[in-house]
Each structure stands twice: as structure tokens, then as C-alpha cells.
Amino acid sequence: MIRKMLMLLLVAAMFLAATSLTMNDRDRGILANDGNPIWNANNFLVYYSVIKSQDVRRITSYDLAIIDSLGVSNQILARLKASDTLLYSYVSVVSVEKSDTLKTGMMEEGDYLHINGERLYNTAYDCYYGDILSESYRNILLRIIKERVVDRGFDGVFFDTMDDIEHLSDPKVRQAQFDGHLRLLEQIKELYPNLSIIQNRAFNFYEQGAARYLDGLLYEDLDYRSHSISDYSKETFDSLVSVAKEFDNVILAISNENREENHAFCIRHRWLYYYCPVSNNYLEFEEGIDNVYLDHEADASPDSGN
């Protein structure tokens, strides 16, 4: 009887082991998402071009990928999701790009951020800013997040452009926009508690309270030298590290120059690192200098999912 029970237990254990091997990390995360998934990542990339079939192997060589949901078909996305790579979709929090017809089609005059009665305009990127304090504008963002991130099965969302608002000259406007940003983060966690969030820069907002809702902070335009030659940068660095530790966040970094030195800096401080020159603008792949094995051979699958 004991031998029979042991045999039954052995068979059950083998079944559970086989099940766990066939269940990918994404499925396990849905069942038990108690911790920060980014802690399992050793490297990442950012890639905003349209993803073709031959790009899948390259992207899934990384532990985490930040991509544009609009640049990936359902067929290609299914192949990306079948891997263990964490997938984050780009979402601009405040910029209202003319090319984003979904967002621009929902915008009303009151959804734009106004300064002295005029819409705030970004000349560098030829776009206006949304007013994140506006409930109506936040609802627009929530719809975009639902349709482009949640419904498509991404692991998380990557928030960009809040750093632009942080540098506004009027402190009252900055604070109001920060309050709106916090409310958006609260709403996301109420609706999608397991959705992972990475924020790009906006360091003051991060330190003032955004960190508690995030899993990661991206330090774009890292320059390792600034932390040794500038007291302000040293204080910023120390503060970011302290807040990240308090809220169990992972810091990721991108530089566009001094590749080896910045990479060494990130290794020393246990940050994830990616290199992207200004001329690239995340539209081409870069050779990795981390531990990622990059297979240059084209994927054997047919190029039918473009």
C-alpha cells in the first residue's frame, strides 16, 4: 500500500513538474504576481520600429523589451508572448502626437494643457500636451492603456514624457500635473493591479510619490560622469537609489555615448543598461555588450506576420 501511494505521489509530482515546465513565466506571473517581475531581468532593449518576423528572435534574446504596441501585429505579438521576455508597451502620458489618431480623435479643448489661455506646444516634437489633471484626459489614457496594453496581453506599460511637465516653470502647474499623474497611477492599479509600470525619468515626481505604483524607473540619457562632478547629480543619484530600494523598484538606464563606461557604471550599481545613439532613436537594433546572446540569423518562420 505504501509503495502504491509512493508511486501515485511520484506520478503526481512528475505531472506537476511537467506542467510547470510547459507553463511560461507569463502564465506563472498571472497566478502569483506578488513581487516585482523586473527583478528577474538581467537586460533589456527599447525598439519602436515595426516588428517583422525576423526580428522576433532578436527581441526575445532579451529579458525585457519596451516596444510600440502599434508596431506589432497580433501574429507577431503571439510569438513574442510565447517567450519568457517581459513585454512593455510605450504610452506617452502627456504628449498628443498628431500621428496618434486614436488619441487626437478623442481630444476636446479642455483635455489640452493650457498656459495663460494657450495650449502648451512642444516645438521640438510638433505636438501639444494633454492636461493630466483633467478627468476626461485621464479617461482617454485609460482607454489607450486598455486597448493597446491590457487587451493585447502586455506584461506592463512604459510611461514616457512626464519629464517634460516636470520642467515647467510654474510650480503650481507642475504640482497640479503631478497630482493628476498620481491619480492616473492610482486608477491603473485599481483597474489592473497586476499590470507592471515603468516610468521614464520625471525624477522629482518619482521621489514625491509615483514610485509606490511602479516596478521600474528608466534613467534615460545617463552620463556616468555627472555623478562625480556635480553635487546636484550626486544628490539626485543617491535619492533615486534610496527611493527605489524603499519601494522595491528596479532602475534601468540608457545612454547615447560612452557606452562601455556607462555600462560599467550600471553593473557596479546593479542597474539594467541599454545603449542607443542619438541617431538611432530606438528604431534600429544595437549590438549588446551585456550577457545577451544575439543570433543574427533570420528567423526560420515565414515572414507573414508583418
C-alpha positions, 0 to 999 in steps of 0.5 A: 500500500505504501509503495502504491501511494509512493508511486501515485505521489511520484506520478503526481509530482512528475505531472506537476513538474511537467506542467510547470515546465510547459507553463511560461513565466507569463502564465506563472506571473498571472497566478502569483504576481506578488513581487516585482517581475523586473527583478528577474531581468538581467537586460533589456532593449527599447525598439519602436520600429515595426516588428517583422518576423525576423526580428522576433528572435532578436527581441526575445534574446532579451529579458525585457523589451519596451516596444510600440504596441502599434508596431506589432501585429497580433501574429507577431505579438503571439510569438513574442508572448510565447517567450519568457521576455517581459513585454512593455508597451510605450504610452506617452502620458502627456504628449498628443502626437498628431500621428496618434489618431486614436488619441487626437480623435478623442481630444476636446479643448479642455483635455489640452494643457493650457498656459495663460489661455494657450495650449502648451506646444512642444516645438521640438516634437510638433505636438501639444500636451494633454492636461493630466489633471483633467478627468476626461484626459485621464479617461482617454489614457485609460482607454489607450492603456486598455486597448493597446496594453491590457487587451493585447496581453502586455506584461506592463506599460512604459510611461514616457514624457512626464519629464517634460511637465516636470520642467515647467516653470510654474510650480503650481502647474507642475504640482497640479500635473503631478497630482493628476499623474498620481491619480492616473497611477492610482486608477491603473492599479485599481483597474489592473493591479497586476499590470507592471509600470515603468516610468521614464525619468520625471525624477522629482515626481518619482521621489514625491510619490509615483514610485509606490505604483511602479516596478521600474524607473528608466534613467534615460540619457545617463552620463556616468560622469555627472555623478562625480562632478556635480553635487546636484547629480550626486544628490539626485543619484543617491535619492533615486537609489534610496527611493527605489530600494524603499519601494522595491523598484528596479532602475534601468538606464540608457545612454547615447555615448560612452557606452562601455563606461556607462555600462560599467557604471550600471553593473557596479550599481546593479542597474539594467543598461541599454545603449542607443545613439542619438541617431538611432532613436530606438528604431534600429537594433544595437549590438549588446555588450551585456550577457545577451546572446544575439543570433543574427540569423533570420528567423526560420518562420515565414515572414507573414506576420508583418 
